[in-house]
């Protein structure tokens, strides 16, 4: 497919965090972009500000016969009226991940993959490459303040084969297999997306298939502390990073201080110097190590890496501090997997010591809540007060057989597991009221989940 010949493209589900980056990319290339989504959002507003026409609601009338291509979000079903109309008119259709795969053929593609940490690692890597004047194109599953969105286009985009594309590669429905990377960064492998994968072995085997796409001269950068990654058998060159097991890039003498994370960075047994981060938690140490190992592979000066890391304040909904003063701290976070929840709570305890920690959590998808139920129950142990909002129903990804699970079930199980206060809220308004009725001075409130729960942050 010759992407340079595209003149007019329509995107179904354009408000999605990944899909919207494609809209931005094509718009910057001068392609006439339009698209549709079910609701207005921060993302659709930003796209409209760029001159992209957005239709709210999916209608066959939105599809015109002069379109060169229709791209659709992976959550959009085959029988969507706009997809039906495009096929009837003979317009080529590609899913988001298929189109991303086409792009990756034209770039030196660096794919950031794994169950957790993809977005932060992608953003960190992109910012370091940018600071080192390597001029990357970056597609990330969150909004990055420095780029005023979820996308950065290389200034030298016309020479794509000589330009690094750093892209967040999702494992949902094995979408990462559509990419053609030269470098894979692998953060960790855990049970997730069990509406598609049969079990953990199926996930590991799929990642093996993914890693097998690398040639012997390509690179796999992996977390040496992850027991499931250790089961892979790469046939390419490998760079490792970690904290516990011996690795090429290692963090030692880690300190978690109020508002600061600090450690010594060792590479190939040489102490390169101190790293200081304004983001909390061991998980962010791992994310940083992944980005550093990648950057050192490209011979980026360590002082450039240090400076970039020190100025990094996080990304949208990844421990994003919305308000912070002596009376109240409010944090918005995307965590929706049990491990991410547990580690985020643990990080908050270290970042804000001696303060009450309130977790407002909205589970994301009924199947995930059901499949990982026991892990979810155990993930809240360190929270002082918990408010569980009703499960966010994910359009196009929910099965009727999974609808028998509710946040009420999670509430009862969490109550049995710990003595601390736990509440259930059926609506956003009730969630806000529950917190306000139980509010204490100097609370740290983490609003957590991958759905729309973040929208209550201002009200809190």
PyMOL commands that set and color helices and strands:
alter all, ss='L'
color gray80, all
select helices_A, chain A and resi 3-5+17-28+42-49+60-62+81-88+96-106+118-131+145-147+157-162+172-178+200-211+229-231+282-297+302-311+338-351+366-371+373-378+400-402+407-417+428-437+453-456
alter helices_A, ss='H'
color red, helices_A
select strands_A, chain A and resi 8-12+32-37+53-56+69-72+93-95+108-113+137-144+149-152+164-168+183-186+219-223+237-242+249-257+260-267+270-277+320-324+328-333+357-364+385-392+421-425+443-448
alter strands_A, ss='S'
color yellow, strands_A
deselect
rebuild
show_as cartoon
